[in-house]
C-alpha cells in the first residue's frame, strides 16, 4: 500500500485559489515529499519562488518537494519520472490550468499503466464570492463539480454566513454525497488529501483542526466566529477479527456515509477458499481492491480507516460493524463479484 503514489488533481476556475491551496500544502507539509505538477505555461509563483514556465522545467523547492511545469500531453512521462523510487516522492499534486477539462486529467491518471501511480482524487476549488457569476457565464463549471471527489468552497470569509450556507447547499444538490468543504486562503490540512509521512495512526473519531497546524494565522484568535469558519475532518478507525461480508462492504462503499472522502485498509472476507488479504482504497467514488498475501505471522484482521468532513463517527462505525459476517457457514465465491468489479485486471 505504501508503494502506490496518489495523484491528487486540483482544479477550478481562474482565480478560485488553486495556487493558494498548493502553497498552503507546501507550507504546512510536515515531512511528506510532494511532487508538484503545474499544468500551465506561465510563470507560476510557488510560495514566493518563481518556477520557469517552459515545458518539463523541474525545480527543487528546498523542502524535499519538486515543482514542474508541463503540457497535459507530457503527464505520463512526468509521472513515470516522479514515480521512480529514487525520486522518493510520497504524493503528486497536479494543479490544473484554470481552463482545463478535469475529465481528461482524471482519465490520464486512472489509465496510467504505472503500478506505482494511483488516483488520489479530484479536488474542485470554488470561489465563494464569484462562483455564482462565473458558473452562469461558464455552465460547464457545474459539470466539472459533478466529477469532483471533494469540493472546496474557498474565500469563505468574503461572504456572509447565510450566503455561504446557500452556496454550499446549492453545490451539494449538484454533487450529491461528495463532501463540500468551506475554507479560507486555501487552508486544508494535508491529512485530508493524502497520508502524511510523520502522522501517527489516527484514533477513533480523532478531530483534527486547522488552527492547531497553521503557524501563520492572519486572523484574531479572539474572533470565535472566524475560528469556527473552518470545517474539521474526522478520521475513524475500524478493526474486526471476524471476516467481513464482501457484499455488505461493497454496499457500504457504494453508498458511503455523508462527508466520506477517503477510506483505506486491508480486509479478510468470509468466503469459502478465499484466504487472501485484500488492500482497499476509496477516494470519492473510486474504489480499488488489490488481493495479496498475509505476512508470515500476521494476524488475519480487517483494519479500515475512514477520513472525511463532518463524519458521524458513531453512525459510520455502526454501519461498518454491519459488514462483519455473522453466519455459521462461509459464503460462496459468487459473493466476491462486487469486489472483482473494483479489482484491476
N, C-alpha and C positions, 0 to 999 in steps of 0.2 A: 504494500500500500504506500510505503514512503518513497518508492522509486518513481511514482507517477507524478509528473509536474502539472498542476492545474493551470489552465489558461483562462484568466478572467478577462472578459471583454467589457470595457467601459464605453458606453455610447450615450448620445444625447445631442440635442440641437446646439448650434453655435452659442457660446456664452452661458451654457447651463451650469458649468462648474466642473467639467471633467478634469481639466488640468489641476484645478484647486484640490480636487479629490485625490488625484495622483500624488501631488506634493504632500498632502496630509499623510497618505500611506507611507511615503518615504520618510517623512519627518518623525512619525511615531512608530516606525518599524524598530522592533527590539530583537535584532539578530537574524531575521529572515532575509535571505538573499533574493531580491526581486529583480527579475528581468523585465525592463520596461520597453514596450514597442509602441512607437508613436506613428500612427498611420496619417502622416501629413508631410507636406514638403516644405512648409515654412519653418522659420527658426522657432523652436519651442523652448520656453523657459521652464526648466525643472528645478524648483527650489533655488532660484536666482542663478542657476548655471545654464549657460547658453549651449544648446545642442545643435550642431551643424545640421542644416536641412537637406543635405544630399542623401540619396538613396543608399542604404546599408551603412550609414555612419553609425559606429558603435562607440559610445563614450562611457568611461567609468565615472560613477558618481561619488566615489571615495568612501562609500559605506558598504561596499560589497555588492551594490546594485549596478546594473548596466542599463544604459538607455540607447535605443536605436531608432532611426527614422527610416521608414520603409514604405514602399508601394505595396498594395494588397497582394499583387502577383508574386511578391518576394517572401510572403509569410512562411510558406512551407520550408524554404531553405533556412530562414532565420530560426524557426522552431527547431530544426534539426541541429543547428549550431548551439542554441541555448540549452538543448536537452542533453548534450554530451556531458558525461559525468565530470569532466574536468572543469566545466562551467560552474558546477556546484550551485545552480540556481534552484531555489525552492518553489517559486511561483513566477508565472509570466503574466504581466498585466498589459493588455493591448488597449491603448487609448485610441478609439476610432475617430476619424475626422468627423466634424460636426455635420457633414453632409453624407456620411457613409450609410450604406444599406446593411444593417446588422445581420440580416438573414444570411448574406454571403459570408460574413465573417464566422458565423456560427457553423455553417456548413464546412468551411475550411478546417475548423478546429475538430469538429466531430469526425470528419472524413480523414483526418491526418493519420497515416498508417504507422507513425512512430509509436511504439508501445509505451514510451516514457512521457507521452503527451496525453492529457485528459482535459475534457471540457470542464471549466470551473464556473461557468455561468455568465449570463449577460446582465450587466447592471446598467439600467437606463437612468440617466440623470435628468431631472425635470426642474426647470426654473419656476419656483413657486410664484414669482411675481409676474412673469411674462408668458407662461405656458398657454394661458387662455387665448392670447392674441396670436402666438406663433402656431398653435395647433389649428386655429381657424384658417390661417394662411397656408399652412402645410399639413393637411389632414393625414398624410402618411405617417406623421409622428405618433398618432394613436395606434396605427398598425404596428409600429416599432415597439410600443409599450406592450402590446399583446404577445411579443416574442420574449419579453424580459423574464428573468428568474428573480429579480429584485428590482424594485423601483425606488430611487432616492429622490424625494422632493426636497431639493436644495434651496438655499436662501430663504428658509422658513421664517427667519427673523424679520424679513422685509414685508410680510403681510400680516394682517390682523388674524387673531386666532380663529375667528369664525370663517374667514376666507380660506385659511389653511385647512381647516376641517372639511370644508365644502370641496376643495380641490382633491384632498385625499379620498373622500367618498366617491367623487367622480372617477378618479383613476382606479379605485378598487372595483367599481362597476365594470370598467373596461377590462381589467386584468384578472378578475376572479380571485382565486386563492393566493395569488402571488403577493408576497409581503410588500407593503408600501410604507416607506421609512422616511421620516422627516429629519432633516439635518441642516446645519448652518456651516458655511465656509468649507463644505465638502468633508466635514469631520465624520469619519466612520472608523470604528475600531477595526483594525486589520483582522482580528479574530473572527469577525462576522463573515469575511470574504475568503479567508484561507487559514490554514493551520500555521501558527507562528512557531518557529523552531524552539523557542525557550519557554513556551507555555506549559504549565503542569496539566495533568489530566483534570478536566473540569469536574466539579462536584454537581450533584443533582440540583437542578434549578438554580445554579450559581448566577447571580445577577452581575453583569459587567457594565460599568458606567463609563462613558467617555470622559467625564470630569476627572476621574482618577488616573487617566492616562495622559492627558494633554499637559505638556509643560508650558505651553503658551496659551493663556486664556485671555481674550481681549474683552471679557465682559465682567461686570461687577459681581463678585461672589455673593453679595447680599441680595442680588436680584433673583428671588426664588422662582419667579415666572420664567426667567431666561434659563435658569439651571435645569428646569424641568422640560425645556423645549425639546431637548434631545431624547430620542427613543432609547430604551435599553433593550439589550438582547439577552436571551437566556440560553444556557447550554444544559441539556438534560441527559443524564446517563441512565442506561437500562442494561441489566445483566440477568441472564437466565441460565441455570444449569440444566434445565429441561429443554429439549429441542423444540424448535418452532414449527408452526404450521405454515408451509410456504404460501398457501392460498390466502391465509389471513394476513401474512406480512405484505403480500402484493396488494391486497385491498387497502391496507394502511398506507402504503407508498403512493398508490394511485389516487387516494382521497386523503391527502395529508392534513394534519391539524392546521388551522389558520396561523399564518405567520412563519411556518417552517420554511427555511431556505436551504439548509444543508443537513444531511444525515450521513453517517459513516459508521463502519464497524465490520464485524465478522459474525456469521451466524451458522448454526448447525440445524439441519432440517430433519424432522421425524418422518423420513421416507425410507421404506424398505430398500436395503442395499446402498443407500446414499451415505457414505462415510466422509465425504469431503468437507472442507472448510470453505465457506463462501464469503468472500470480501464484498461488501456492498457500499456503494457511493450513490448519494442522491444530491443533485444540485437543481433547485427549482423543480421542474417536471422531468428532468433527465435522470434515469436510474440505470446503473450498471452493476451486474453481479459478475464476479470473477472467481471461478472454482479453483481451489488449491488444496494443499495438504496441511494437516495439523503437524506441528513440530514435535520432535521426539520429547515425550514427557509433558507436552502441552495439554492442559485440561480442555475437554470439549465443552466450551462455554460460549454462549452467544453474548456479545457485547455491542451495544449501539450507543451512539451519541447524536442527539438532535440539537441543531443550532438554528435559532430564528428570532424574530422580533415579536414581542407580545405573546409568546407561547404560554398556554395554560399548562404548566408542568404536570399538575396532578391529572388533568384530563389526558394528556399525551401518554403518561406512564400507564394509566388505566387501559388505554387502547392497546399499548404495546403488550401489557400483560395478557390481553385477549388473544395475542398471536401465539402464546405458548400452547403446545399440543397437549391435550389432556386425555386423549384416547388410550385404550389398552393395547390396540394393535396398530402397528405403523401404517402410514398411508402408502398408497401405491404410487408408482412412478408418474402417473398422469397428474398428480398434484404439483409436479415440478414444471408444468407447461408455462405458467406465468413467469417463473424465474428464467426459463430458457429464452423467453421473449426479450429479456433485458440482458442477455449474455452475448458478448461479441463473438462472432464466429471466427 
